[in-house]
Each structure stands twice: as structure tokens, then as C-alpha cells.
């Protein structure tokens, strides 16, 4: 028996990185999985990989910064499979900006993808669950930077801190509907997107992962497959009654000082 047997799971931002790792783990645990992404190539490649491994998978092209597309991502899953049992909001924008140099356009872009998209995807998923009087689970991938973060992450932190509050608010609002909603504040993680960010904004070379790992307590960056296993647990009944929790998944201890 898999942890997610017979569950229909939508992973928004699931075509690469942490989202793709979550999709793979969910299929391994028996779920039917849909993934969204803006670019068809990685999304369709992932679906082909999952299908070849014996899983049931669907790719939905969507730009989650658009509220209607965020809602429609859920509608397409419900149209295809008749329901949605689990939602993961994993899409994210990490473009750099400080309080002094962030433009209104950059700020709006962060709010759109890091907060508005998850809000309206959750709205659509919870509407389906409530209409069916069925329980469900949602996990929002947030960031440890929501606690404050670096100066160059000002608009990112603003949007993700909003997602922390939204996670708790929605969990409280729908606890009597048996819809459990939790968040995961992940730390520095080895993904394709992080590689692109390090090269674009920090002039990183090919060995940036090794250099970063040498400065970290566990000797490595966070690994997408490890995060994915934790998310699957939160989506599954094995996480029990927990809801409204925003869990720090990192190797740096917040508040700890040397």
C-alpha cells in the first residue's frame, strides 16, 4: 500500500525542481498526478517519464501568475479525473530585489506567482472538496526566508511571508471541512532553478554547489527528493490531524547564534 493510493494530486510548478521531485514521489506512493508549468517541454517530458514507470500522469500548461490559469489548473484536473484530493503549490519566483531597488513591476511579479497563484489554486481546490463534502490536503512550498531573509530578497520575502499567513488562515477556516493545509519553509536547495539564479545574480561558476556545501552544516544543500518525501507524508493520512503548521525544513537553526 502506498501513502497516496487512489489519490488525485495536483503539483503546481511541478515540471522541474522540487515540484518534479514531489510528482515522482507521489506517483511512487500510488497517486494519480497532474503537474503544471509554463513550458510544455519539461512538463511533457516528466509526464512521459512517470507514465513509462507505470504511473498515471497529466501535464497542464499554466502560468500560475495569472489567477484564472491558477484556478483552471484545478478545473482541468477535476475534468480529467472527477476530483482533486491533494494540492501542492510549488511554483516560485526568486528574482532578486532590495527594498531600495525593487520596481513596482518586480514586486507585482513576486506577489503574482508566490502569493496570488497559490491563493486562487487553493480556492478552486477547496471549492471542489467542499462541494463533494470530502476531506483533502494541501501543502504550500514556502521558504525559510519568510522569517526575514537576505536584503536582496525583499519582494520574495514579502510575498512568501504572505503565503505563511494564508496557509494558517485557510487551515483554520476549513478545519471543520477536514481539509488539512500545511506549509514547508525549505532552505537552500539544489534545483535547476537555483542553479540558474546563482549564475544570473551571483556570478556563480560550475563548482558553486560544492563551494556552498562546504559552508553548510550537513555538507550538502537540501535535496529535492528528501523534501518530496516529507511533502508526501504531509499529504497522506500518516500525518494524522496536523493542519495549519508551517514547518521549517532547513539545516540552519532559526534564532541560533555562535
C-alpha positions in Angstrom: 0.0 0.0 0.0 1.3 3.4 -1.0 0.9 6.5 1.2 -1.2 8.1 -1.6 -3.0 5.2 -3.1 -6.0 6.3 -5.2 -5.4 10.0 -4.5 -5.5 12.6 -7.3 -2.7 15.1 -6.7 -2.0 18.4 -8.5 1.5 19.8 -8.2 1.6 23.4 -9.4 5.0 24.3 -10.6 5.7 20.5 -10.9 7.6 20.2 -14.2 11.1 20.6 -12.6 13.0 21.1 -9.4 11.2 20.4 -6.1 7.8 20.1 -7.8 9.0 17.4 -10.2 10.5 15.5 -7.2 7.2 15.7 -5.4 5.4 14.4 -8.5 7.8 11.4 -8.7 7.3 10.6 -5.0 3.5 10.9 -5.3 3.4 8.5 -8.2 5.7 6.1 -6.4 3.2 6.2 -3.5 0.3 5.3 -5.7 -1.2 8.7 -6.7 -2.5 9.9 -10.0 -0.6 13.1 -10.6 -1.0 16.2 -12.6 1.8 18.8 -13.0 1.7 22.4 -14.2 4.3 24.5 -15.8 4.6 27.3 -18.3 6.9 25.4 -20.8 5.5 22.3 -22.4 8.8 20.6 -23.0 9.9 19.8 -19.4 6.3 19.1 -18.4 5.6 16.7 -21.1 9.0 15.0 -20.6 8.2 14.5 -16.9 4.8 13.0 -17.7 6.3 10.6 -20.2 8.9 9.6 -17.6 6.1 9.0 -15.0 3.9 7.1 -17.4 6.8 4.9 -18.5 7.3 4.0 -14.9 3.7 2.8 -14.7 2.2 5.9 -13.2 -0.8 7.9 -14.2 0.2 11.5 -15.0 -1.1 14.6 -16.8 0.6 17.8 -17.9 -1.4 21.1 -17.7 0.2 24.1 -19.3 -0.4 27.1 -17.0 1.2 30.4 -16.0 0.3 30.5 -12.3 0.9 34.2 -12.0 -2.5 34.5 -13.8 -5.3 33.9 -11.3 -7.6 32.4 -13.9 -5.0 30.0 -15.1 -4.3 29.0 -11.5 -8.0 28.2 -11.0 -8.2 26.5 -14.3 -5.3 24.2 -13.4 -7.6 22.7 -10.8 -10.6 22.7 -13.1 -8.6 20.7 -15.7 -7.7 18.1 -13.1 -11.3 17.8 -11.9 -12.4 17.5 -15.6 -9.9 14.7 -16.2 -10.3 12.7 -13.0 -13.5 13.8 -11.4 -12.0 15.3 -8.3 -8.9 16.7 -6.6 -7.7 15.2 -3.3 -4.4 16.9 -2.8 -2.8 20.2 -4.0 0.9 21.2 -3.8 1.8 24.8 -4.6 5.4 24.6 -5.6 5.8 27.3 -8.2 8.0 30.2 -7.2 9.9 33.3 -8.4 13.2 34.1 -6.8 14.3 37.2 -8.8 16.5 39.5 -6.7 15.5 42.9 -5.4 16.2 45.0 -2.3 13.9 47.4 -0.6 15.7 50.3 -2.4 15.9 48.9 -6.0 12.7 46.8 -6.4 10.4 48.2 -9.0 6.6 48.0 -8.8 6.7 45.6 -11.7 9.1 43.2 -9.9 7.1 43.4 -6.7 3.9 42.6 -8.6 5.6 39.7 -10.3 6.5 38.2 -6.9 3.1 38.7 -5.5 1.5 37.1 -8.6 3.5 33.9 -8.6 4.4 33.5 -4.9 1.1 34.5 -3.4 -1.8 35.2 -5.8 -1.3 31.9 -7.7 -1.4 29.7 -4.6 -4.4 31.7 -3.2 -6.6 31.0 -6.3 -5.4 27.5 -6.8 -6.3 26.8 -3.2 -9.6 28.5 -3.7 -10.5 26.2 -6.6 -9.3 23.0 -4.9 -11.1 23.7 -1.6 -14.3 24.6 -3.6 -14.2 21.1 -5.1 -13.5 19.4 -1.8 -16.3 21.3 0.0 -18.8 20.7 -2.8 -18.1 16.9 -2.5 -18.1 17.1 1.3 -14.7 15.2 1.0 -11.5 15.7 3.0 -8.4 16.8 1.3 -4.8 18.0 1.9 -2.8 21.0 0.7 0.9 21.7 1.1 2.4 25.1 0.2 6.1 25.2 -0.5 7.3 28.4 1.2 10.8 29.3 2.3 12.8 29.8 5.4 13.5 33.3 4.2 9.9 34.1 5.1 11.2 34.7 8.6 13.3 37.7 7.3 15.7 36.6 4.6 18.6 38.4 2.9 18.3 42.1 1.9 18.3 41.1 -1.8 15.2 39.1 -1.4 12.8 41.9 -0.3 9.9 41.3 -2.7 10.3 37.5 -2.4 10.1 37.6 1.4 7.1 39.9 1.3 5.2 37.5 -0.9 6.2 34.3 0.8 5.5 35.7 4.3 2.0 36.4 3.0 1.8 32.7 2.0 2.7 31.7 5.5 -0.3 33.7 6.8 -2.6 32.5 4.1 -1.7 28.9 4.9 -2.7 29.3 8.5 -5.8 31.3 7.7 -7.1 28.7 5.2 -6.3 25.9 7.5 -8.3 27.5 10.3 -11.2 28.3 8.0 -11.5 24.8 6.7 -10.6 22.6 9.6 -14.2 21.5 10.1 -14.3 20.5 6.4 -11.5 18.1 7.2 -9.2 19.9 4.7 -5.7 20.0 6.2 -3.5 22.7 4.9 0.2 23.0 5.9 3.4 24.7 4.7 7.0 23.8 4.4 9.7 26.5 4.8 12.5 25.0 2.8 16.1 26.2 2.9 18.8 26.4 0.2 18.0 23.6 -2.2 19.8 22.1 -5.2 17.5 22.6 -8.1 17.7 23.7 -11.7 16.1 27.0 -10.9 18.6 27.6 -8.1 21.5 26.9 -10.5 20.1 29.5 -12.9 19.6 32.0 -10.1 23.2 31.6 -8.8 24.6 32.1 -12.3 22.4 35.0 -13.2 22.6 37.0 -10.0 25.7 35.9 -8.2 28.2 35.2 -11.0 28.5 31.5 -9.8 30.7 29.1 -11.6 30.3 25.4 -12.3 31.5 24.5 -8.8 29.1 26.7 -6.8 27.3 23.6 -5.3 30.5 22.2 -4.0 31.5 25.6 -2.5 28.1 26.1 -0.9 28.1 22.5 0.5 31.4 23.1 2.2 29.8 26.0 4.2 26.7 24.1 5.3 26.4 22.0 8.5 25.3 18.8 6.8 27.8 19.2 3.9 25.2 19.5 1.2 22.3 21.6 0.0 18.8 20.5 0.6 17.8 17.7 -1.8 14.5 17.8 -3.8 13.9 14.1 -3.2 14.2 14.5 0.5 11.7 17.4 0.5 9.4 15.4 -1.7 9.3 12.5 0.8 8.3 15.0 3.5 5.6 16.6 1.4 4.1 13.2 0.5 3.9 12.4 4.3 2.1 15.7 4.9 -0.3 15.0 2.0 -1.1 11.5 3.3 -3.2 10.2 6.2 0.1 9.3 8.0 0.5 12.9 9.1 -2.7 12.5 11.1 -4.6 15.5 12.2 -1.9 18.1 11.7 -3.1 21.3 10.0 -2.1 25.0 10.0 1.6 24.0 10.6 4.4 25.8 8.7 7.4 23.6 9.3 11.0 24.8 9.0 12.8 22.3 6.8 16.4 23.5 6.9 19.8 22.8 8.4 20.2 26.3 9.9 18.5 26.8 13.3 16.5 29.9 13.4 17.4 32.0 16.4 20.7 30.1 17.0 23.8 32.2 17.3 27.5 31.3 17.5 
